[in-house]
Amino acid sequence: MLVLIDQHAADERCKIESLLAELCQPATPVQSACRSGLGLTSLIKTLPLEKRITFLVSARELELFKTHAAFFAKWGILYDLTSSSPQPSGNRPDTTRSEHRFVVRTLPPSIAERCKIEPKHLIELLRTELWRRTDWALRRRSTRLITTGSDNRTDEVTDTDNDAVNDKEGDTSNSGTATNSWLHRLADCPSGLIDLLKSRACRSAIMFNDVLSVADCQALLQRLAHCAFPFQCAHGRPSLVPLLELGGGVGVWGGFDVAAGDSTEAGVDAEKEEGFVGAWKRWR
């Protein structure tokens, strides 16, 4: 088989799967001992921040971040929540305002440096996921109301975060990219976290005009062969395209007839046994 491979897309695929496997590695005993002000610990490897990252949030966001703290802790993001006592507001001493602070203590190592340099990416990730999960919980509650016609709940809208954080620690284990065990952990991973990993994989991958030796190409193919999704890059673009099948001098794709001298019966057999290239062509 003759295959055309995009070296950037192929290397990006290898790097994103390596980063995802790294993300899902279980926390060490030392890391498991690190607790947030809410008493939560992380199930995956985290990096304690020497200089914590602080954001001002609204009172509503403060309550929601408290509600979903266990979910974020599950993905290595531990934080504290504080509120200051009411203070006079600006030039209007008759009004008061409280400051609500969101203080990040730990982050997954794979995104920590980027978030420290550009904190806006972190708060965007957190807020986007926070409101997405809040909207999902509200929709689920609405569905329950329509189905049952009643709602006995009086507590804050929430989801299954508290149950999720108690998942077995073994579920987060990863013995390497060869087993692809990270696949079982990504269903509820914050989409913004995955986007940051995709960006890192893309920026660090082999570029289009980089010259590779034969040994470099062979090493890249060996790594790509161990990927769970070798046919596309981190962003979904094809990493390789089969051009034609080779073997016994017979071409079976793209208008290539069977080898000269072969009988009509041989051509029929070739049509019956569609190869990978033919299947790829139909899929595309």
C-alpha positions in Angstrom: 0.0 0.0 0.0 1.2 3.5 -0.9 0.3 6.0 1.7 0.8 9.8 1.9 1.5 11.0 5.4 1.3 14.6 6.7 4.3 14.8 9.1 2.8 17.7 11.1 -0.6 16.1 11.6 1.0 12.7 12.4 3.3 14.1 15.0 0.5 16.2 16.5 -1.6 13.1 16.9 1.3 11.4 18.7 1.8 14.4 21.0 -1.8 14.9 21.9 -2.3 11.2 22.9 0.9 11.4 25.0 -0.4 14.6 26.7 -3.8 13.0 27.4 -2.1 9.9 28.9 0.0 12.2 31.0 -3.1 14.2 32.1 -4.8 11.0 33.4 -2.0 9.6 35.4 -3.0 9.1 39.1 -1.8 11.4 41.8 1.2 10.5 43.8 0.8 10.0 47.6 2.4 13.5 48.2 0.0 15.1 45.7 -3.0 13.2 47.2 -2.2 14.9 50.5 -2.7 18.3 49.0 -6.1 19.7 49.9 -8.0 22.8 48.9 -9.7 25.0 51.4 -12.9 23.1 50.6 -11.2 19.9 51.8 -10.9 18.3 48.3 -8.0 16.4 46.8 -7.2 15.5 43.2 -7.2 12.0 41.7 -4.7 12.9 38.9 -1.3 14.4 39.0 -1.2 18.1 39.9 1.3 20.8 40.2 1.0 23.0 43.3 1.5 26.7 42.3 4.2 28.6 44.1 2.3 31.8 43.3 -1.4 31.2 43.4 -3.6 32.6 40.6 -6.4 34.8 41.9 -9.5 36.0 40.1 -12.4 38.2 41.2 -15.8 36.5 40.5 -19.4 37.4 41.1 -21.4 36.2 44.1 -23.3 33.8 41.8 -20.1 32.4 40.3 -18.7 31.9 43.8 -21.6 29.7 44.8 -21.4 27.7 41.5 -17.7 27.2 41.9 -18.4 25.8 45.3 -21.1 23.5 44.0 -18.9 22.1 41.2 -15.6 22.1 43.2 -15.4 18.3 43.3 -15.7 18.1 39.5 -12.8 20.5 39.0 -10.8 18.7 41.7 -11.2 15.5 39.8 -9.3 17.1 37.0 -6.5 18.4 39.1 -7.8 22.0 39.6 -7.9 22.7 43.3 -9.0 26.2 44.5 -10.1 28.2 47.5 -13.1 30.6 47.7 -13.1 33.7 49.8 -15.3 36.7 50.4 -14.4 40.0 52.0 -16.6 41.9 54.4 -18.8 44.5 52.7 -16.9 47.8 52.1 -18.1 51.2 50.9 -18.4 51.3 47.1 -16.4 54.1 45.4 -17.9 57.6 45.8 -21.1 56.2 47.2 -20.6 55.6 50.9 -24.2 54.6 51.3 -23.7 51.4 49.3 -21.4 48.5 50.1 -19.8 45.8 48.0 -18.1 42.5 48.8 -15.2 41.1 46.9 -15.3 37.4 46.0 -12.0 35.8 45.2 -11.3 32.6 43.4 -7.8 31.4 44.2 -6.3 28.5 42.2 -3.9 26.3 44.2 -3.0 23.5 41.8 -3.3 22.7 38.1 -2.5 19.7 35.9 1.2 20.0 34.9 0.5 19.8 31.2 -1.4 23.2 31.3 0.2 24.9 34.3 2.9 26.9 32.5 0.5 28.2 29.9 -2.0 29.2 32.5 0.6 31.0 34.6 1.8 33.0 31.7 -1.7 33.7 30.3 -4.2 33.5 33.2 -7.0 34.6 30.9 -7.0 31.2 29.3 -7.5 29.6 32.7 -10.4 31.7 33.8 -12.0 31.3 30.4 -11.7 27.5 30.7 -13.2 27.5 34.2 -16.1 29.8 33.5 -17.0 28.1 30.2 -17.1 24.7 31.9 -18.9 26.1 35.0 -21.8 27.6 33.0 -21.9 24.6 30.7 -22.4 22.2 33.6 -24.8 24.5 35.3 -26.9 24.7 32.1 -26.8 20.9 31.8 -28.0 20.5 35.3 -30.8 23.0 34.8 -31.9 21.1 31.6 -31.8 17.8 33.4 -33.9 19.2 36.2 -36.4 20.6 33.7 -36.6 17.2 32.0 -37.4 15.7 35.4 -40.1 18.2 36.0 -41.7 17.5 32.7 -41.5 13.8 33.2 -42.7 13.6 36.8 -44.8 16.8 37.0 -43.3 17.6 40.4 -40.1 18.6 42.0 -39.4 18.0 45.7 -35.9 19.5 45.5 -35.2 22.7 47.4 -31.4 22.6 47.3 -29.1 24.3 44.8 -29.1 23.0 41.3 -26.1 20.6 41.0 -25.0 17.5 39.2 -23.2 14.3 40.1 -19.9 15.9 41.1 -19.8 14.5 44.6 -20.3 11.0 43.2 -17.8 11.5 40.4 -15.0 12.6 42.7 -15.4 9.3 44.6 -14.6 7.2 41.5 -12.2 4.4 42.2 -8.6 5.6 42.0 -7.8 2.7 39.8 -10.0 4.2 37.0 -7.5 7.0 36.6 -4.5 4.7 36.3 -2.5 4.7 33.1 0.2 2.3 32.2 1.2 4.2 29.0 -0.1 5.3 25.7 0.1 1.7 24.4 -2.9 0.7 26.5 -4.8 4.0 25.7 -6.5 3.7 29.1 -6.9 7.5 29.1 -9.8 7.0 26.6 -12.0 5.8 29.5 -11.5 9.0 31.4 -12.2 11.8 28.9 -16.0 11.7 28.7 -16.4 14.5 31.2 -13.0 16.2 30.9 -13.4 20.0 30.6 -13.4 20.9 26.9 -11.2 23.9 27.5 -8.6 21.7 29.1 -8.5 19.5 26.1 -8.3 22.6 23.8 -5.2 23.8 25.7 -3.6 20.4 25.2 -4.5 20.4 21.5 -2.8 23.8 21.2 0.3 22.6 22.9 0.5 19.5 20.7 0.1 21.6 17.6 2.8 24.2 18.6 5.3 21.6 19.6 4.8 19.2 16.6 7.0 18.8 13.6 6.2 21.6 11.1 5.5 21.3 7.4 8.9 22.4 6.1 11.0 20.6 8.7 13.4 18.2 7.0 13.3 14.7 8.4 15.8 11.9 7.8 14.7 8.4 7.0 15.3 7.4 10.6 13.1 10.3 11.8 10.3 9.2 9.4 10.5 5.6 10.6 10.4 6.7 14.3 7.4 8.9 13.6 5.5 6.0 11.9 6.3 3.7 14.8 4.9 6.2 17.3 1.8 6.8 15.1 1.2 3.0 14.9 0.6 2.9 18.7 -1.9 5.7 18.7 -5.6 5.1 19.3 -6.6 7.4 16.5 -3.7 7.4 14.0 -5.8 8.7 11.0 -6.3 12.2 12.2 -4.5 15.0 14.0 -5.6 16.5 17.3 -8.0 18.9 15.5 -9.6 16.2 13.2 -7.6 16.7 10.0 -6.4 13.6 8.2 -2.9 12.6 9.1 -2.5 10.1 6.3 -4.2 9.3 3.0 -3.9 5.9 1.2 -3.2 6.4 -2.5 -3.3 2.8 -3.8 -2.8 -0.8 -2.8 0.3 -2.6 -4.0 0.7 -6.3 -4.2 1.3 -8.8 -7.0 1.2 -6.0 -9.5 -2.5 -5.5 -9.0 -4.0 -2.0 -8.5 -7.6 -1.9 -7.2 -8.4 1.8 -6.7 -8.6 5.0 -8.6 -9.3 3.5 -12.0 -6.4 1.0 -11.9 -7.3 -2.2 -13.6 -6.1 -5.7 -12.7 -2.7 -6.6 -14.0 -2.3 -7.2 -17.7 -3.0 -10.8 -18.6 -5.3 -11.5 -15.7 -8.7 -13.0 -16.5 -12.1 -11.4 -16.0 -12.6 -13.8 -13.1 -9.6 -12.4 -11.4 -11.1 -8.9 -11.8 -14.3 -10.0 -10.2 -12.4 -11.5 -7.2 -10.6 -8.2 -6.8 -13.9 -6.4 -6.6 -15.4 -8.8 -4.1 -12.4 -8.4 -1.7 -12.4 -4.7 -1.2 -9.2 -3.6 0.4 -8.4 -0.8 2.9 -7.9 1.8 0.2 -11.4 1.2 -1.3 -13.0 1.3 2.1 -11.1 4.6 2.8 -12.4 6.1 -0.4 -16.0 5.2 0.4 -15.6 6.7 3.9 -14.1 9.9 2.6 
